[in-house]
Amino acid sequence: LNGVLKERSRHLGIMLSVIICLNILILGCALVSGSAYKDVNISSSDLQIFLIVLLLLTSIWMVYYVTFTARTENAIAYKDCHAGPIWLRGGLVLFGLLTIIMDIFKIASYVGYLHCDSAVKVAFPVVQLIFVLVQTYFLWIHAMDCVELQRNITRFGLMLTLSTNLVVWMTAVTEESLHQTTVPEYPSNTTKLSGRSLYINRAGYGDDTCKCSHTSCSLFKEAYYYLYPFNIEFSLFASAMTYIMWKNVGRVTEEHGHRKIKFRPTEVFLGPVAGVLLVVAGLATFIVYEMEILKYNRDEDKKDKVLMIHFVMNIVIVTLMSVSTVIGCAIYQVDHREHVSDKNPTRSLDVGLLVGASLGQFIISYFSIVAMAITGAKGYLNGLNLAWAILMVIQLGLQNYFIIEGLHREPFHEVQPISVLANPYVLQPGKDMSILEESDMDTTPGPVLTADCLHNLTVEHRPKLLWKRWVLKEVCAFLLLGNVILWIMPAFGARPQFDHATETEFYQFNMWAAVVNVGLPFGIFYRMHSVASLFEVFLTS
Amino acid sequence: LNGVLKERSRHLGIMLSVIICLNILILGCALVSGSAYKDVNISSSDLQIFLIVLLLLTSIWMVYYVTFTARTENAIAYKDCHAGPIWLRGGLVLFGLLTIIMDIFKIASYVGYLHCDSAVKVAFPVVQLIFVLVQTYFLWIHAMDCVELQRNITRFGLMLTLSTNLVVWMTAVTEESLHQTTVPEYPSNTTKLSGRSLYINRAGYGDDTCKCSHTSCSLFKEAYYYLYPFNIEFSLFASAMTYIMWKNVGRVTEEHGHRKIKFRPTEVFLGPVAGVLLVVAGLATFIVYEMEILKYNRDEDKKDKVLMIHFVMNIVIVTLMSVSTVIGCAIYQVDHREHVSDKNPTRSLDVGLLVGASLGQFIISYFSIVAMAITGAKGYLNGLNLAWAILMVIQLGLQNYFIIEGLHREPFHEVQPISVLANPYVLQPGKDMSILEESDMDTTPGPVLTADCLHNLTVEHRPKLLWKRWVLKEVCAFLLLGNVILWIMPAFGARPQFDHATETEFYQFNMWAAVVNVGLPFGIFYRMHSVASLFEVFLTS
């Protein structure tokens, strides 16, 4: 009977937390989309007050969770080693830092407008700064937890955190798209403002009636342009990690023989060398592109030339990656390793995130293709842009297939089953674990934690790699570095989507900015995720 | 080795079909959203040509599948009895018929414009008519199939069907929102056109330059207003059924003791009687509302009075349903039936569809709440509207919980395990089934099909119902009828969202029409789905 009650409480907790999350999300969605339209009578202060309340609630819960866990002995009996991998946590810290810098800039800038605007605009970045600090610490320490105590409270807290992050994400995307699209009301400046300069001109403050009281305001505006994508990224990363934590509440990790295979970079040569060359070449053209585009903002001819270099470089990168992925897929066809047959929730989640994140880049590319195809792709720049978009779609499809197939293959290295140190309190694995509750856990001291994340390190020394394995490893290494350069470019500010005017003219700035602002952060996330997944495929091949 | 190859081919088929579906969807999304903006240079003919190609390809595949299955003996060895329940198939046929009528109207109307517009506008409804006929037949006959032969081709075909339906759905939603929102270009008519009359005025043809050559054009325009929601519904139903079929490809159904429990309506009395009273009262006010709103379109006072009746009736319905759901949930708390522990993919899909479809109504209600809360809900109509929206959110949350919890409980009636007639060709359940392929199946005649969907009918005669069961059954019956009336009203044309002007003024017609057009069809789907699920809960209680 006790088991039935526990099971029922688990069920209730999951359902209610999901329902609450949906309610917050939809309410946020209504507020955000309402405040996006000038004609709609929702001021951005209304929305920011809602956000401040959400951020404070979430921060309070996170502080409570951290202190509660720290005070309770053996609060965390299990950790999921697959959750919160280092690239996710590292990315979170990096983007968190940059978000904090952005918030400081915002505070400094809005303080200058305090005399003629509401104080809420200053309060919001202050609260967000605190929230970012608390959340980064919380996720860095606790991302791997499989929570056993106070499960339902934790479920609610995590779903609150998830919905807060998603609402913040929606707000940021909408706000930045608006900054880019609002047409200047003062027609005094006759020079045509395009893309980037329009953004920098508009960011920070919408109207002319309120003047900044200190002189450094304009300085901060330029900083926004480069910092806001990191804020968006931060919300996405935090959402992904929170969701994984929520899935892991009450989970008893069964080690499915997580094989630790030693990374021997000396095994491969061709792939890494070609990849490094690609990264260096990409970096060089990227730096040239960024420098020149800022310098020759008004000179269309020079700008076109620089854009051409950027397009050609991207086409080369994407083509080479597609070709090597095809080789990798061909190897899979002649390779007779078994598919991993067991169901692994972390892997399913990983695959889902990968495919989901790739949709962002897919959307941008298809919008480009449609625009180019209908305008007839006149001129060499449009032709290059069309070729780039088509190749990108092909590359994404192939790479998704290659990674998913790779993750589902049995590793080449077969090691003996790992001797997991058994938890003495585990009587029976599986369903009965739900009976373990506070009462049991509080009173039982003991080094339960040490059981996790320890693996035997078994390296078999084979004299020579099989040729199939060798080719797969080379392909993985090359693709990995290719994804690195494709990550660097958009993450550090390359926006050919705005610098090249055809799509902007075809779809109007409004719509195109929305597409790019929604799609690109997912695209950046996808590249980082691919790097991590390709590394895993490299190790298991 | 053969098993490995089969498994790999299965994997490849699933992945490639998903990737192709995503590509079609995103391409469709780009075209649809591009054609929605006047400034964007995508004409509706471009989009319609794309749709015609998709519809034809899908129709050809469906005809091929139907003929291939009909010619091959024992092509379908297993059927999933949970897939394609009667409410889904019945709804499909009903909405299909209404879509066909709409298409005939469209053809007749567009023929009148042939002299001054492209023939594509006539060709599209013709092709759609054929597609609807083929698809309705295909899904009616084959919705339960667990396809065994030509699995990968079937996967591609089903994903093609799914993406075609979703693209058609997107197009219909966008097109109808535009019909409602485009502001008349000729400012000659000084009478204020609002909501419904604006739509009827605009539907069919956008500009004044092209005049209809026959006189009955205006007649058809009014018909659109009442028919287009069914077209949208049809696409949603077909998508859901196609997705279930795709999930079932290659599945070997294991009967989880699908219990057939006799429906004895005499067991309950209070719930059905109260429910029928509710339906009758709802129908009466609905008919009054529809008649009066058309009659007194210009008379604001009379319109407000009719709207008030409609709001009050809805509030009463939703309040009564919420109260009875609370009683039902309370019974669950004191009821000690076990949770069903086995994982059932059909049930998970059911629950997912239920929660997903409820989001539509959630979104509309939250947008209403935000609009009312910020404008201060002045006047009795706004107050009633706010109350309705809040109660609706509560009712949806409670009902979702009640249904999901009910579906996860073990039935009260315990019958002995059903003697499923064993299929002689099944050697071993589970993975090995994937080896059964064309070669095996073609040569083996025999009545394999008869094994499915046959159940022993075991009815235990108990003298008296337990009071808990009795209350649960009453609650289910009442909720079921409540959902019926909440389905009837929006399905047959009640649009208080447009007849009451506050939200339209707050969000602008543009945005509000988009919200309602996306949300309401899901809301209608949700009510039908709830009725079916509540019937299941009624039977198992």
Interface residues (C-beta under 8 A of the other chain):
Chain A: L1 V4 E7 R8 H11 M15 L16 V18 I19 L22 N23 I26 L27 C29 A30 L31 S33 G34 Y37 D39 V40 N41 I42 D46 H336 E338 H339 S341 V355 L359 F362 I363 Y366 F367 I369 V370 A371 I374 T375 V393 G397 N400 Y401 I404 E405 H408 K431 F506 Y507 Q508 M511
Chain B: L1 V4 E7 R8 H11 M15 L16 V18 I19 L22 N23 I26 L27 C29 A30 L31 S33 G34 Y37 D39 V40 N41 I42 D46 H336 E338 H339 S341 V355 L359 F362 I363 Y366 F367 I369 V370 A371 I374 T375 V393 G397 N400 Y401 I404 E405 H408 K431 F506 Y507 Q508 M511
